[in-house]
Amino acid sequence: MTLAAWNDPDLKAGTMVRAALWLIQVVGEGNTFTKEQVREAFPKISQADRRIRDLRDYGWVLFTNSDDARLAAEDQRFVKAGVHVWDPVARRAAAPQKAISNKEKQAIMARDDYMCTVCGVSGGEAYLDDSNQTAVLSVVRRETVLPDGQEQTLFVTECKRCRAGSDGQPARADETLADIRDLDPGEQRRLLRWIERGRRGSTPLDRAWNSYRRLPADARDEVRAALED
C-alpha cells in the first residue's frame, strides 16, 4: 500500500493521521523529535502534540524522558508504529471503545430528534424507496474531523440501512465549515437560523408527523382513532 504524503494538501485526513504519516516519513522509527519540530510541521494546529500522544491509544510507541532517561525534556523517541490509522477500517476497529448506557443512548436519540442523522428517516418509518422496510435506529460511533483538524469519535443516531452502507470515511466538520463560509451572507444568516432552531425550517405538519412517529404503537392507534372520530 502506497502511503499518501503527510503534507499533501489534497489529503483528506485529520491531524492525528497526518502526524502518524509525518512520524513514518520524516522522523522514522528509532529516531527522536522535538515539540518545536512538531510546531514547525503543523504550524496552524494548536494541539498537534496532543494528536501525536493520541496515537498511543492505537498501539504506537512513543517515549519521553520519563520512559527513557537518556532523552532530554523536550525530546521524544518514535519507537514503533502501531495501527495504520490512515486506514479508516483499521482505525475504527482499534479505536478505544467507550461504554454507553441506555440513558445516554436515549439522550443522544432525543438530541437527534429520533431521526437518522444521515438520511433523516424517523424510527419505525418506512423508506420512501422501499415501503416494505422500516427504519431501525441505533446510536453509533462516528470518526469526526473537527474544524481545527482534531479527530474525535462521537456518538450519533443512524438507521440500520445507512450504517450498513457507510464507506467508513470520517465526518468532516472542517469541510462543512468551509462550505458554509462559501455561502453568500444571506444564505449564511438563513442557515444560522436553522442551526439555532435545531431544524431546517420544518413546517408544523412535519413536526406533528415526527412527533406521531415517536409514539409507541398503541399510542399511535389511540391518536389515529381520535382523529377519525
N, C-alpha and C positions, 0 to 999 in steps of 0.2 A: 504493500500500500504506500503510495507516494503522499507524503505529508505536505500540506499547504505551508507556505512561508508564514512565519509568525507575524510578520509585519505587512502582509498582503492587504491592501486597503479594501479588496473585494471579499475578503474572508468574513463570512457572517458567523462570528463567534464572539463570546464574551471574554472578559479579561482573564478568567481562570484558564480557559483553553489556550488563549494566546500566550499566557505565561508558561504553560506547560510546553508549548512548541518552542518558546524562547529558551527555556532551560535545555531542551534537547539540541536545538540548532545552534545556539550561541554559547551557552555555558559548557554543556557536556557533562556526562556522568563522571563523578570523581573530582570535579573542579569546584572552585569557590566563586562566590559572587557577593556583592555588597548591596546595601539598600540604595546607595547612590546610583549604582548601575541599573537597579530596578526603576528608579525615578527617571533616569535618562531614557530607558527603553519605553516607559509608559508615562510620558510627561503630563498627560491630561487626566490620568486616572489617580484619584486621591488614595484609593485603597488597594493599589496593585500588590503591595507587600502582603496584605491580608489575603488576597486571592491566591497568592502562592502558598500561604500557610494552609489554605483550604484543600490543597492538593493532598495533604497528609491523610485526609478522610478517604482518599481513593488509592491509598497504598504507596504514595510517593514518599521516599525517604529523604528528608532534608535535615541536616544537622546545624545546630547553632553552637556557641561556645559552652552552653550548658550540657550538650551531648558530647562535645569534643573540646577539651580544654586547650588544645593547640590552636583553635580558632580565635581570632580577635573578636571583640564585642560586636563589630559592625559586619562581620563575615558570616556567611552560611555556606555549607557544602551541599551540593546536589549529589547525593549518594546513589540513588537508584530511581528510575521511573516506575510508576505503578500502572493503574488502569489507564487505557488510552481514552482520556476524557474528550478528545476531539471526535470520538465515535459516539453519537447520541445514544445508541443502543447499549453500548458498554457502560457509558456513564450512568444511564438510568438504572441499569441492573445493579451497579455497585453503589449507588447513592445511599448515604446514611438514611435509614428509614425512621421517621418519627411516628410513633403510635398515635392514632387519633381516636378519640372517644365518640360514642354515639351522640352525645350532647354537642360536641364540636362539629360533627357531620351535619346535624340539624341546623346549627348556626350558619354553616357555610352555604347550605342549600337555601336557607331563608335569605341570606345576603344576596344570592344569585337569583332570587325570585322563583325558586323551584323550576328553573329552566336551564337547559344545556347552554353553556357559555359559548359553544361553537356554532350550533345551528339554531338555537332559540326555541327548540321544542319543549313543551311542558311535560312533566312526568305523567305517564299514562295517556298522553295524547297520540293519536295516530299520525304517522308521517304522511305528508301531502302526496308523496310519490309512491306510497305503499300503505294503503288504508288497512291492510291486514296485520301490520306491525305497529305496535305501540311502544312509546319511549320508556326506557327504564333508566332512571338517573342514579348516579353514584358520585361520590367525592373521590377525585383522583389527584395525584401529584403531577405538576407540570413544571418542567425546567423553564425558567424565565430569565431573560436578559433585561435588566433594569436600565433606565435611561443613562446611568453613569457607567454602564458596562459590567456592573456587578451581576453575578449569576446567583439565583436562589431557586430552591424548589418550593413552589407554592401550591396551595390546595384550591381546586376549582370544581364546579359541578359540570359533569359531562354525561351525555346519554351513551348507552352501550354501543350504538352504531358508530358514533363519532370517535369513540375511544378505540374501536377496532380498526377504524380507517386512518388513525393518526400515523404520520410519517416519522414521528419521533423527534422532529425538529423543535427547538425551544421556542416559546413565545417571545416576541421581540418588542418589548416596550420601548426600546431605543428607536426602532424603525417607526413605530406608531407615532411617537412624539415628533419625529422628523416629518412624517406625512401631515400631521396636524399643522405644523408650522408652515407648510407649503400652501395651506388654505388661505383664501383671502380673509381680511379681518371680519367681514360679516359672517362668513361661514364658521370662523373660529368662535365668534360670540354665540352663534346658534348651538354649536357643539357643546360649548361650555354650559349652556342652559340645560342641555340633555344630561350632561355629566352631573350637574348639581341636583337634578331631579332623580337621577339614577335610572333613567329610562329614556328611550328615544321618542319623545313626543307622542306616546301612545294615546289612543282615544279611550273614553270611558268604557266603550264596548270591549276593547282589547283587555283592559284591566279587569272587567267583570268576568270575561272568559277565563283568564288566567287564575282568578280567584276561585271560580267554579271548579276548574280542573284540579285544584289542590285539595278539594274536599274529599273525604272518604266516600266510597261508592254509595253507601246507604244515605249519606247526607246529600249527595248529588241527586239521588232519586227523590228525596223529600223536596229539594228545591225545584226540580222538574215538575213534580206533581202540583206544587203550589202555583207554578206559572201556568199550568194547564187548566187550573180551576177557573 
